[in-house]
């Protein structure tokens, strides 16, 4: 069995060395921003100056779309392991996944009725 004490010390020294190198690099690189043109310091906006600040808040109409996206993203997270269970369980797993997809379909229909899928 390898003793973890020396390994932990070596790892801590390695992490501290990397942090020190990054800190020195950041301090040396910090002064370059003063010599850049305004267009080089501004956020990229397709070749033109931005019309709003980069930290501007998103409009509220994006949030329902993000929630719908997360709901269907979670669907895919549950469907990948389901394929392994389907091989083992067979028809029972197919019926359960059918019920799961039906519930999600009801959610899509509700979002469609509430116009959560429209931008304007």
Secondary structure, 3 states (H helix, E strand, C coil): CCCHHHHHHHHHHHHHHHHHHHHHHHHHHHHHHHHCCHHHHCCCCCCCCCCCCCCCCCCCHHHHHHHHHHHHHHHHHHHHHHHHHHHHHCHHHHHHHHHHHHHHHHHHHHHHHCCCCCCC
